[in-house]
Amino acid sequence: MDARNADTRPDLKPVHSRPAPGFRIAGYSGFTLFLAGFGYAAWLHWQTPIPPDDDAFITYRYAANLLAGSGLTYNPGERVFGVSTPAFVLWSTVLAAVAPWLGVELPQLVVWANTLWLLLAGLGLVELLRRVVLPAEHGLPWLAAALMVLATPVLWGSLLG
């Protein structure tokens, strides 16, 4: 059958255009779990002392040199590119520029700002799953995002800066 027959045959039209009440409740529950999970992850970012991680501090030094006008280098005058995350260096450079105005050390500001990226990653996962797997009303995309923001490797990577 083609699309013209769907207009004239009422039995081919969708029965429900809105999800059933049970699915709406699951969607609200999943969203609530995501908010609770993200809230806990954000609290960890704001309360946890900065753990020492040499890779993050290498990135901060590149950011400081870039901000000082020495270029994207670890030691001024040496043209060696040694960062594994150039976009993170640029993000850290922006944060290094505003950190003195806020009265915060760069490592702490980076960890606090990582809550933004964690939120965006969770929302991106919801949108991906909603488009590929199930509508958000089913609650599963929100539940998956809640589990993602609470996953130990994700939290640890975000807390390290």
C-alpha positions, 0 to 999 in steps of 0.5 A: 500500500502506498501513502494515498491509501493510508489517508482513506483507510482509517484502520491504517492510521495510528491508534494513539499519538501520545504514549500511554500513561504508564510510559509517561510515568516511566519517563518522569521517573527516568528524568527524576533519576537523571536529575538526582544522579546529576545532582550527586555528580555535581555535588561530588565535583564541588566537594571533592578535593582535586586529586593529583593527576600529572596529565591534567597538570601538563595540560594546565601548563600548556594552557598557562603558556598559551595564555601568556603568549608563549604558544602551545608549548610546555616550555617556552622556546621549545616547539614540542607538541605534547598534549593528548587533548588539544580541545581541552587545552583551549577550554583550560586556557579560557578558564585560566583567563577567568580564574583570577577574576573568580579568585579560584585556582585553575584546577578547581575551576576546571573540575567545577566546569566539568559538571557542564560537560557531564550534563551535556554528555548526559543530555546528548546520550538521552537524545541519541537513545531517543532518536535511535532506540526509544522515545524519551517518554519510555524513561530508558534514555533518562535512566541510561543517562543517570547511570552514565553520569554516575559511572565510576570511570566517567566520574573519576575522569571528570574529577581528575580535570 
